[in-house]
Amino acid sequence: MDLSYETLSNIAKSFGLFYLIALSIGITVYAFWPSLGNRFDKAAQSVLNDEEGPCR
């Protein structure tokens, strides 16, 4: 196997593509995991319940 620049570049591009696809799937599964729904809802509502206003 000839390890030229083109070969290594194609391997790196393919690895990066599959890495990003796997990372995207992992993040999506984490975001929609049923037991984490309460944590995300609480975080979303905490911004709206801030009664002090912006920091001065």
Secondary structure, 3 states (H helix, E strand, C coil): CCCCHHHHHHHHHHHHHHHHHHHHHHHHHHHCCHHHHHHHHHHHHHHHCCCCCCCC
